[in-house]
Amino acid sequence: MTVQIGLTGWGDHPSLYVDKVKQENKLSEYASHFPVVEVDTAFYAIQPVTHYQKWLKQTPASFSFVIKAFQQLTGHDRESRSAQEARDLMKRYEESIQPVWEAGQVNALLFQFPPWFDVKKENIRKLRYIRDWMEDYPIALEFRNRTWFQPSYREQTITFMKDQQWIHSICDEPQAGEGSVPRVLIPTHPEKTLVRFHGRNIHGWNKNGRKDWREVRFLYRYNEEELTEWAGKIKELKKVTPEITMLFNNNSGGDAADNAKQMQEILNVHYEDLNPRQMNLFNFQEGT
């Protein structure tokens, strides 16, 4: 059983980069701290194959990527598409990730749906299409609408995810109305479970009249008690799921990296085969 702990993205974590690290070298440095990362940029645009090839060169063979689905695939753009148009879009996304897939370094493909993606027939049909189209891949499902887990649908949702072999992306996030989901600690895939930590900033989660609400949405630092509580939940999940990937997304204030490091210590998790750590010149001592 393995527990992989990492962050969403590698560019905006100043506590990881002791010296001035160029943007193009940050992933290499990141991979000296963590064994997995979420490719958040894939949500905003289908990435060129050359980007993935470059990222593979910057990381060890043991490193893995959780690659977010392009936002047009999950309906964040609110545009209507025919089944064929959606299939063509999926094909473009699939082709882009092939270097990582062929290298065996895909941890999961994360399909995170928008807050208005509620439980209804057409959305269930869309999930079936996606699962059929991506049948060869480990794909994770994250809801942002609590109707999927309301009492009248919860068991059906879990059963559906198990039958379709979706990886459950379990969320720790504010309980802020319909556009948030409760913590449902049930694995749905025989091999993998994903846990994503969004923080608990209930006042920043939904649009609250602030122009910068997206920037402060994930402004939260988990305390020791909260992380320890989660460590207990992870130990229970480990009894029923072979692989757990934990990703910290609470980085509006730069807290994600520190919290991920704390979680490693609490769980007593250590990783081999990371990239060599860059040495700080002023910490170097003769004979070491």
C-alpha positions as CSV (number, residue, x, y, z in Angstrom):
1,M,0.0,0.0,0.0
2,T,1.3,3.4,-0.9
3,V,0.5,7.0,0.0
4,Q,1.6,9.7,-2.4
5,I,1.5,13.3,-1.1
6,G,1.9,16.3,-3.3
7,L,0.5,19.7,-4.4
8,T,-1.7,21.1,-7.2
9,G,0.8,22.7,-9.5
10,W,4.5,23.4,-8.9
11,G,5.0,27.1,-9.8
12,D,3.5,28.9,-6.8
13,H,5.1,27.4,-3.7
14,P,7.8,29.8,-2.5
15,S,8.7,27.8,0.6
16,L,10.1,25.0,-1.6
17,Y,12.5,27.2,-3.5
18,V,15.2,28.4,-1.2
19,D,17.1,30.3,-3.8
20,K,15.8,32.1,-6.9
21,V,14.8,29.2,-9.1
22,K,13.8,30.0,-12.7
23,Q,10.2,29.1,-13.6
24,E,11.4,26.5,-16.1
25,N,13.4,24.7,-13.4
26,K,10.8,24.7,-10.7
27,L,9.3,21.3,-11.5
28,S,12.7,19.7,-11.2
29,E,13.2,21.3,-7.8
30,Y,9.6,20.4,-6.8
31,A,10.3,16.7,-7.6
32,S,13.0,16.7,-4.9
33,H,10.3,17.3,-2.3
34,F,7.3,15.4,-3.6
35,P,6.6,12.2,-5.7
36,V,3.4,13.5,-7.4
37,V,1.9,16.7,-8.8
38,E,-1.4,17.8,-10.2
39,V,-1.1,19.4,-13.7
40,D,-3.6,22.2,-13.2
41,T,-2.7,24.0,-16.4
42,A,-4.3,21.1,-18.4
43,F,-7.6,22.4,-17.1
44,Y,-7.2,25.8,-18.8
45,A,-5.8,24.5,-22.2
46,I,-4.9,21.2,-23.8
47,Q,-1.2,21.2,-23.3
48,P,1.2,20.6,-26.2
49,V,2.9,17.2,-26.3
50,T,6.2,18.9,-26.0
51,H,5.3,20.3,-22.5
52,Y,4.7,16.8,-21.2
53,Q,7.9,15.5,-22.8
54,K,9.8,18.4,-21.0
55,W,8.1,17.7,-17.7
56,L,9.1,14.0,-17.9
57,K,12.7,14.9,-18.4
58,Q,12.6,17.1,-15.3
59,T,11.2,14.3,-13.0
60,P,12.4,10.9,-12.0
61,A,10.8,7.7,-13.4
62,S,9.0,7.1,-10.1
63,F,7.3,10.5,-10.3
64,S,3.6,10.6,-11.3
65,F,1.2,13.2,-12.6
66,V,-2.5,13.8,-11.8
67,I,-3.6,15.5,-15.0
68,K,-6.8,17.6,-14.9
69,A,-9.3,17.3,-17.7
70,F,-9.7,20.3,-20.0
71,Q,-12.5,22.6,-18.8
72,Q,-14.4,22.2,-22.0
73,L,-14.7,18.5,-21.4
74,T,-16.2,19.1,-18.0
75,G,-18.6,21.8,-19.1
76,H,-17.1,24.7,-17.3
77,D,-17.5,26.8,-20.5
78,R,-21.3,26.1,-20.5
79,E,-21.2,25.5,-24.3
80,S,-23.4,22.8,-25.9
81,R,-21.6,20.2,-28.0
82,S,-22.7,17.2,-30.0
83,A,-21.5,13.8,-28.9
84,Q,-19.1,13.8,-31.9
85,E,-17.7,17.2,-31.0
86,A,-17.2,16.1,-27.5
87,R,-15.5,12.9,-28.6
88,D,-13.1,14.9,-30.9
89,L,-12.2,17.2,-28.1
90,M,-11.6,14.2,-25.8
91,K,-9.3,12.7,-28.6
92,R,-7.2,15.9,-28.6
93,Y,-6.9,15.7,-24.8
94,E,-6.0,12.1,-24.9
95,E,-3.3,12.6,-27.6
96,S,-1.7,15.4,-25.6
97,I,-1.1,13.2,-22.6
98,Q,0.4,10.3,-24.5
99,P,4.1,10.9,-23.4
100,V,3.1,10.6,-19.7
101,W,0.8,7.6,-20.4
102,E,3.5,5.7,-22.4
103,A,6.1,6.4,-19.7
104,G,3.7,4.8,-17.1
105,Q,3.6,8.0,-15.0
106,V,-0.1,8.8,-15.1
107,N,-1.4,8.7,-11.6
108,A,-4.9,9.7,-12.6
109,L,-6.8,11.9,-15.0
110,L,-9.0,14.2,-12.9
111,F,-12.4,15.2,-14.1
112,Q,-13.6,17.9,-11.8
113,F,-17.1,19.1,-12.7
114,P,-18.5,22.6,-12.0
115,P,-21.0,23.5,-9.2
116,W,-23.9,23.4,-11.6
117,F,-23.2,19.8,-12.7
118,D,-26.0,18.3,-10.5
119,V,-27.5,14.8,-10.4
120,K,-29.7,14.3,-13.4
121,K,-30.0,11.9,-16.3
122,E,-28.1,13.9,-18.9
123,N,-25.2,14.3,-16.6
124,I,-25.1,10.6,-15.7
125,R,-25.2,9.9,-19.4
126,K,-22.2,12.3,-19.9
127,L,-20.3,10.4,-17.2
128,R,-21.0,7.1,-19.0
129,Y,-19.7,8.5,-22.3
130,I,-16.5,9.8,-20.7
131,R,-15.8,6.5,-19.0
132,D,-16.4,4.6,-22.2
133,W,-14.2,6.9,-24.2
134,M,-11.4,6.7,-21.6
135,E,-11.8,3.1,-20.7
136,D,-8.0,2.4,-20.6
137,Y,-7.2,5.1,-18.2
138,P,-7.4,5.6,-14.4
139,I,-9.9,8.5,-14.2
140,A,-11.0,10.3,-11.1
141,L,-14.3,12.0,-10.5
142,E,-14.8,15.1,-8.4
143,F,-18.2,16.7,-7.8
144,R,-18.7,20.3,-6.8
145,N,-22.5,19.8,-6.4
146,R,-23.8,18.2,-3.2
147,T,-27.0,16.7,-4.8
148,W,-24.9,13.7,-5.8
149,F,-24.4,12.9,-2.1
150,Q,-27.8,13.9,-0.7
151,P,-29.5,11.0,1.2
152,S,-31.8,10.0,-1.7
153,Y,-28.9,9.6,-4.2
154,R,-25.8,8.9,-2.1
155,E,-25.8,5.1,-2.3
156,Q,-26.7,5.2,-6.0
157,T,-23.9,7.6,-6.8
158,I,-21.3,5.4,-5.0
159,T,-22.6,2.3,-6.7
160,F,-22.5,4.0,-10.1
161,M,-18.9,5.1,-9.5
162,K,-17.9,1.6,-8.4
163,D,-19.6,-0.1,-11.4
164,Q,-18.0,2.4,-13.8
165,Q,-14.6,2.2,-12.0
166,W,-14.3,5.9,-11.4
167,I,-11.6,6.8,-8.8
168,H,-13.3,8.8,-6.0
169,S,-11.8,12.2,-5.5
170,I,-12.6,12.7,-1.9
171,C,-12.7,16.4,-0.9
172,D,-11.9,18.3,2.2
173,E,-13.6,21.7,1.5
174,P,-15.9,24.2,3.2
175,Q,-19.5,23.1,3.6
176,A,-20.9,26.2,1.8
177,G,-24.2,25.2,0.3
178,E,-25.0,23.3,-2.9
179,G,-21.7,24.2,-4.6
180,S,-19.7,22.1,-2.1
181,V,-19.7,18.4,-1.3
182,P,-19.4,16.6,2.1
183,R,-16.5,14.3,3.0
184,V,-17.5,10.9,1.8
185,L,-14.8,8.5,2.8
186,I,-15.7,5.6,0.5
187,P,-13.2,4.4,-2.2
188,T,-14.9,3.4,-5.5
189,H,-12.0,2.1,-7.5
190,P,-10.3,-1.2,-6.7
191,E,-6.8,0.3,-6.8
192,K,-6.8,4.0,-6.3
193,T,-8.3,6.8,-4.2
194,L,-7.6,10.5,-4.5
195,V,-8.0,13.0,-1.6
196,R,-7.8,16.7,-2.4
197,F,-7.5,19.4,0.3
198,H,-9.1,22.7,-0.7
199,G,-9.0,24.3,2.8
200,R,-12.0,25.4,4.9
201,N,-12.4,29.0,4.0
202,I,-16.2,29.0,4.0
203,H,-16.4,32.8,3.5
204,G,-14.3,32.7,0.4
205,W,-15.6,29.5,-1.2
206,N,-18.6,31.0,-3.1
207,K,-18.8,34.3,-4.9
208,N,-19.1,36.8,-2.1
209,G,-19.0,40.2,-3.9
210,R,-15.2,40.4,-3.8
211,K,-13.5,40.8,-7.2
212,D,-10.6,38.7,-5.9
213,W,-12.7,35.8,-4.6
214,R,-11.0,33.3,-6.8
215,E,-7.6,34.3,-5.4
216,V,-8.7,34.0,-1.8
217,R,-10.9,31.0,-2.2
218,F,-8.2,28.6,-1.1
219,L,-6.8,30.8,1.6
220,Y,-6.5,28.4,4.5
221,R,-3.8,26.8,6.7
222,Y,-4.7,23.4,8.2
223,N,-3.7,23.2,11.9
224,E,-2.0,20.2,13.5
225,E,-5.2,18.9,15.0
226,E,-7.0,18.9,11.6
227,L,-4.1,17.2,9.8
228,T,-3.8,14.6,12.6
229,E,-7.6,13.9,12.3
230,W,-7.1,13.4,8.6
231,A,-4.1,11.1,9.1
232,G,-6.5,8.8,11.1
233,K,-8.9,8.8,8.1
234,I,-6.1,8.0,5.7
235,K,-5.1,5.0,7.9
236,E,-8.6,3.7,7.7
237,L,-8.8,4.2,3.9
238,K,-5.5,2.3,3.5
239,K,-7.3,-0.8,4.8
240,V,-9.5,-0.8,1.7
241,T,-7.6,0.9,-1.1
242,P,-4.1,0.0,-2.2
243,E,-3.0,3.5,-3.5
244,I,-3.9,6.8,-2.0
245,T,-2.9,10.1,-3.5
246,M,-3.2,13.3,-1.4
247,L,-3.0,16.7,-3.0
248,F,-3.0,20.0,-1.2
249,N,-4.7,22.8,-3.0
250,N,-4.9,25.4,-0.1
251,N,-2.4,27.7,-1.6
252,S,-4.0,31.2,-1.8
253,G,-1.6,32.1,1.0
254,G,1.2,29.7,0.2
255,D,0.2,27.1,2.8
256,A,-0.1,24.0,0.7
257,A,3.5,23.0,0.7
258,D,3.9,23.4,4.4
259,N,0.8,21.4,5.2
260,A,1.8,18.6,2.8
261,K,5.2,18.4,4.6
262,Q,3.4,18.2,7.9
263,M,1.2,15.4,6.7
264,Q,4.3,13.5,5.6
265,E,5.7,13.8,9.1
266,I,2.4,12.8,10.8
267,L,2.0,9.8,8.6
268,N,5.7,9.0,8.8
269,V,5.9,8.8,5.0
270,H,9.3,8.9,3.3
271,Y,10.1,8.7,-0.4
272,E,13.0,7.2,-2.2
273,D,14.1,8.1,-5.8
274,L,13.2,11.8,-5.6
275,N,15.3,14.3,-7.5
276,P,18.5,15.4,-5.7
277,R,17.8,18.4,-3.5
278,Q,19.4,21.7,-4.6
279,M,22.0,22.8,-2.0
280,N,21.8,26.2,-0.5
281,L,25.3,27.7,-0.9
282,F,25.2,29.4,2.5
283,N,24.3,26.2,4.3
284,F,27.2,24.3,2.8
285,Q,29.8,23.2,5.2
286,E,33.3,22.0,4.4
287,G,33.5,18.2,4.6
288,T,29.8,17.6,4.2
